[in-house]
Amino acid sequence: MPIVKIRGVKLVYEVLGNSGPWVAITPGGRRGLAWDRPLGELVAEAGFRVLMYDRRNTGGSEIGFPGQSESHEQAEDLLALLKALGTGPAYVAGCSSGSRLSLLLALHHPEVVKALLLWRVTGGAFAAKRLAFNYYEQFIESAEQGGLDAVARTEHFAAMIAANPDNRKILDALGVSGFLDAMRRWRAGFLQGTAHPVAGLSPDEMRSITLPALIVPGNDRTHPVAVGQTAHRLLTNSEYRALMGDDLDADVDLDGWAKQNGTLAAYFIDFLRRRERAGHTDVAAHESSALPGNLPALRAGRDSGK
């Protein structure tokens, strides 16, 4: 699989499809590109060029912990990756933590985003507590109790080191104190953003995003339906399409969503095709509106024999 180094880390990526508008898909949690490849393949089959990638700290990409916020760093990584591949403005799709990343990219760099496709948007006190532990606190505890050897034995970091042995070297170079500083810094940044109805962005920041968007709400304690509804209300140019019904009595519903790839892809493809038609219509209307102003000059040219 191709690898590109951007912003100090090597990222693994894959492009599905040979032509068509670009669609970048970011999975949720700390899952790599393989998780949403079935969804990406369906979108690519409909005539789009789909970018799948392992974010920093996922899959076979490298680890790296700069800045105050993991989601902000990953959003900047996606910006750099789009530029490195020369995609131009792209449709940006994201699930859960991927939706948070996508919203931050749209907030700070709207010029590179054609529209947003967001599903299983995260928010609420339960999600804040659960994800702070999953993303940071369990690794802080491991490092405090057993050093980097213990961190490397956790399920997440063991998988990343198996996929890319250089990740153990990066951990060792960071040292226990550097790793703990990074996890505590990122935990603080994450928790600061979870005070908002949609994790990661304030209501005013959400309202300032005027790009077209499609919201497909989640259905569990980490991704409640109400959070998806709030995201729809705050994103003033968004559409809302329910898929899974009421919230389940479950932390997450990964198996249920994996079974709905076909329907989710159909929602995305419908939205993407309508956006593409709207874009072509806007261009045609702009070109048509420019014609009358050109007519006198054209006539003058003909009359003068030019």
C-alpha positions in Angstrom: 0.0 0.0 0.0 1.4 3.5 -0.8 3.0 5.5 2.0 3.5 9.3 2.1 5.3 11.3 4.8 3.5 14.5 5.8 3.9 16.7 8.8 6.6 14.4 10.3 4.7 11.1 10.1 4.4 8.4 7.4 0.8 7.7 6.5 -0.5 4.6 4.8 -3.2 5.3 2.2 -5.2 3.7 -0.6 -7.1 5.1 -3.5 -10.2 3.2 -4.8 -11.3 4.1 -8.3 -9.4 5.7 -11.2 -11.5 8.7 -11.9 -14.3 10.9 -10.7 -14.7 13.4 -7.8 -12.6 12.7 -4.8 -14.1 11.5 -1.6 -12.0 11.1 1.6 -13.3 8.6 4.2 -12.1 8.7 7.8 -13.2 5.8 10.1 -14.1 6.3 13.8 -12.3 5.5 16.9 -8.7 4.5 16.4 -9.6 2.1 13.5 -7.6 2.0 10.3 -8.8 2.3 6.7 -9.6 -1.4 6.5 -12.7 -0.9 8.6 -14.5 1.3 6.1 -13.0 -0.2 2.9 -16.3 -2.1 2.1 -18.1 1.3 2.2 -15.4 3.0 0.2 -15.6 0.3 -2.5 -19.3 0.8 -2.9 -18.8 4.6 -3.3 -16.0 4.0 -5.8 -18.1 1.7 -7.9 -20.6 4.5 -8.3 -18.0 6.6 -10.1 -16.1 8.4 -7.4 -12.4 8.3 -6.5 -12.2 7.3 -2.8 -9.2 8.1 -0.5 -8.9 5.7 2.4 -6.1 6.2 4.8 -4.7 5.2 8.2 -4.6 8.4 10.4 -1.5 8.9 12.6 -1.9 6.5 15.5 -4.0 4.1 13.5 -3.4 1.0 11.3 0.0 0.9 9.7 0.8 4.6 9.9 3.3 6.1 12.3 2.5 7.4 15.7 3.1 11.0 16.7 1.7 13.2 19.4 2.2 17.0 18.7 -0.1 19.8 19.5 -2.9 20.2 22.0 -5.5 18.0 20.3 -5.4 14.7 18.5 -8.4 15.6 16.3 -6.8 19.0 15.3 -3.6 17.2 14.4 -5.4 14.6 12.3 -7.4 17.3 10.5 -4.2 19.0 9.6 -2.8 15.7 8.4 -5.8 15.2 6.1 -5.3 18.7 4.7 -1.7 17.9 4.0 -2.5 14.5 2.5 -5.1 16.0 0.1 -2.6 18.6 -1.0 0.2 15.9 -1.4 -2.1 13.9 -3.7 -3.3 16.9 -5.6 -7.0 16.2 -5.2 -8.2 19.7 -5.1 -11.4 20.3 -3.1 -12.8 17.0 -2.0 -15.9 15.5 -0.4 -15.0 14.7 3.2 -16.7 11.9 5.0 -16.1 10.8 8.6 -17.6 8.6 11.3 -17.4 9.3 15.0 -13.9 10.6 15.6 -13.6 10.9 11.9 -16.6 13.2 11.8 -15.0 15.4 14.5 -11.8 15.6 12.3 -13.9 16.4 9.2 -15.8 19.2 11.0 -12.5 20.7 12.2 -11.1 20.6 8.6 -14.3 22.3 7.3 -14.1 24.9 10.1 -10.4 25.9 9.5 -9.9 25.0 5.8 -13.3 25.3 4.0 -11.6 25.9 0.7 -10.5 22.2 0.5 -14.0 20.7 1.3 -16.8 20.4 -1.2 -19.2 19.0 1.3 -19.4 16.9 4.5 -20.8 13.4 4.9 -21.0 12.6 8.7 -22.3 9.6 10.4 -22.4 8.5 14.0 -21.6 12.0 15.4 -20.2 11.9 19.0 -21.4 13.8 22.0 -22.6 13.7 25.6 -21.2 12.9 29.0 -21.1 9.2 28.5 -19.1 9.5 25.3 -16.7 12.0 27.0 -15.9 9.6 29.9 -15.7 6.5 27.8 -13.6 7.9 25.0 -11.2 9.7 27.4 -10.4 6.3 28.9 -10.2 4.5 25.5 -8.0 7.1 23.8 -5.8 8.3 26.6 -6.3 7.1 30.2 -5.8 3.4 29.7 -2.4 4.2 28.1 -1.5 6.6 30.9 -2.2 3.9 33.4 -0.1 1.4 31.5 2.9 3.7 31.2 2.7 4.7 34.9 2.5 1.1 36.0 4.8 -0.7 33.6 6.6 1.9 31.3 6.7 1.7 27.6 6.9 -2.1 27.6 3.4 -2.2 29.1 2.1 0.4 26.6 3.5 -1.7 23.7 1.6 -4.7 25.1 -1.8 -2.9 25.0 -4.1 -4.1 22.2 -3.9 -0.9 20.3 -0.2 -0.2 20.4 0.7 -3.9 19.9 -1.3 -3.9 16.7 0.4 -0.7 15.5 3.8 -2.1 16.3 3.0 -5.3 14.5 1.8 -3.4 11.4 4.8 -1.0 11.6 7.8 -2.0 13.8 9.2 1.6 13.5 6.4 2.6 15.9 8.2 0.9 18.8 11.3 2.9 18.0 9.3 6.1 18.0 7.9 5.2 21.4 11.3 4.4 22.8 12.7 7.7 21.5 9.8 9.6 23.2 10.4 8.0 26.5 8.0 7.4 29.4 7.8 11.0 30.4 7.3 12.3 26.9 4.6 9.7 26.3 2.8 10.6 29.5 3.0 14.3 28.7 1.5 13.7 25.3 -1.3 11.6 26.5 -2.2 14.0 29.3 -2.0 17.0 26.9 -4.3 15.3 24.4 -6.7 14.1 27.1 -7.1 17.7 28.3 -7.7 18.9 24.7 -10.3 16.2 24.1 -12.2 16.8 27.4 -12.3 20.6 26.7 -14.2 19.9 23.5 -16.6 17.4 25.0 -18.4 20.2 27.0 -20.2 21.1 23.7 -23.4 19.4 22.4 -21.3 18.0 19.5 -17.9 16.9 20.8 -15.0 19.0 19.5 -16.7 22.2 18.3 -18.7 24.9 20.0 -22.2 25.7 18.7 -21.0 29.0 17.2 -18.2 27.1 15.4 -20.7 24.6 14.1 -23.0 27.4 12.9 -20.2 29.1 11.1 -19.8 26.1 8.8 -22.0 26.8 5.8 -20.8 24.0 3.5 -23.4 21.4 2.4 -23.5 18.4 4.7 -25.3 15.1 5.2 -25.9 13.9 8.7 -26.7 10.3 9.5 -27.2 10.0 13.2 -25.8 7.2 15.4 -27.9 4.9 17.7 -26.0 4.1 20.9 -24.7 5.7 24.1 -21.5 7.0 22.5 -23.3 8.4 19.4 -26.9 9.2 20.5 -29.6 10.1 17.9 -30.0 13.4 19.7 -26.4 14.4 19.0 -26.9 13.8 15.2 -30.1 15.9 15.4 -28.2 18.7 17.1 -25.5 18.6 14.5 -28.2 18.9 11.8 -29.7 21.9 13.5 -26.4 23.7 14.0 -25.1 23.0 10.4 -27.4 25.3 8.6 -26.8 23.8 5.2 -27.2 20.2 6.2 -29.5 17.3 5.3 -30.6 14.7 7.9 -31.2 11.0 7.0 -31.9 8.4 9.8 -30.7 4.9 9.2 -30.7 2.9 12.4 -33.7 4.1 14.5 -33.8 4.8 18.3 -30.7 4.4 20.6 -29.8 1.0 21.7 -28.8 0.0 25.2 -25.2 -0.4 24.1 -22.0 1.6 24.3 -21.4 1.2 20.5 -23.2 -0.7 17.7 -20.3 -1.6 15.4 -21.8 -4.9 14.1 -25.1 -3.2 13.3 -23.5 -0.5 11.3 -21.2 -3.0 9.5 -24.4 -4.7 8.2 -25.7 -1.4 6.8 -22.9 -0.5 4.5 -25.1 -0.9 1.4 -27.8 1.5 2.6 -25.2 4.0 4.0 -23.4 3.9 0.7 -26.7 4.5 -1.1 -27.3 7.6 1.1 -23.9 8.9 0.3 -24.0 8.3 -3.4 -27.4 10.0 -3.7 -26.1 13.0 -1.8 -22.8 13.1 -3.8 -24.6 12.9 -7.2 -27.0 15.6 -6.3 -24.1 17.8 -5.2 -22.3 17.2 -8.4 -25.4 18.0 -10.5 -25.8 21.2 -8.4 -22.2 22.1 -9.0 -22.5 21.7 -12.7 -25.7 23.7 -12.8 -24.1 26.5 -10.9 -21.2 26.6 -13.4 -23.6 26.5 -16.3 -25.7 29.3 -14.8 -22.6 31.4 -14.2 -21.4 30.9 -17.8 -24.8 31.7 -19.2 -25.1 34.9 -17.1 -21.8 36.1 -18.5 -23.0 35.8 -22.2 -25.2 38.9 -22.5 -22.5 41.2 -21.4 -20.2 39.7 -24.1 -22.7 40.1 -26.9 -22.1 43.7 -27.8 -18.4 43.1 -28.0 -19.0 40.1 -30.2 -21.3 42.0 -32.5 -18.9 44.9 -32.7 -16.2 42.5 -33.7 -18.4 41.1 -36.5 -19.4 44.5 -37.7 -15.9 45.8 -37.9 -14.8 42.7 -39.8 -12.6 41.4 -37.0 
